[in-house]
Amino acid sequence: MKIYIPTLGRVDNQITIKSIPDNLLDKTYLVCSEKEAPLLKKIHDNLIICPKEINGIGKVRQYIIDKSTEPYLLFLDDDLVFLKRENNSKKLKPIDKTEFTALYNWFMQKLNEGYPMVGLSARQGNHLSYPEKEIYLSRIFTVYALNTEILKNFNVRFDEMDLMEDFNVALRLIRYGFKTIINTEYAHSQKNSNQKGGCSLYRNIETQSKAARLLVKKHKPFVKLVKKKTESWEGMEEREDVMIYWKKAYNGGKYGKHN
């Protein structure tokens, strides 16, 4: 399974790649623009350069899926550190590269078991799932492994939305009767949401609201428009966002169960 790290505006701040162990580096690709490729090449040899017309994270993710000739892939954001529960407690500690390999293998195992989208817990709220090591039908973003064959067979695409594209994909799969699963023994963490680079280059109050309202339109009544205040969202501390009822979407989605 190859690992893809879409990156934009952070040629001097590649965090995620530092956690990838040597045995997985040859399977790992930075996904970038032609403009940023020369500088990123100094950091990592494997690059995928997107055509100029492929812009925005939803289109970039779909470009990778369309090009993929393998059934599985793993998407990671470019600004992540990874953690694990310490001594089976609620406390999280940074992982070493051996533990990242174990997490990678868990993603593979769950895809082999038939899950189409396999996620990783965020640091915030991870303690709420303790002592469970896996949860189902919950919020997946930033880190996820995908069965691209299922996505293609059901025409579930990331380029349907410019933002919140991962929520839309997860909801579409769930409403087709697939369960999603999240590892809560491990976790991912970002310094701040909407920090310099990445989606922050085009995400603002207007585009955020547009995405939130479109997600509600696509998946009502399983998505509700809400106002949120979050100090960690730089420049967007107050914004329109969504509340998603994942389990209700699974039980009451209109698409029907998959065959």
Summary of the structure (lengths in Angstrom):
residues: 259
radius of gyration: 17.5
end to end distance: 25.4
largest distance: 49.4
contacts: 816
relative contact order: 0.15
helix: 36%
strand: 25%
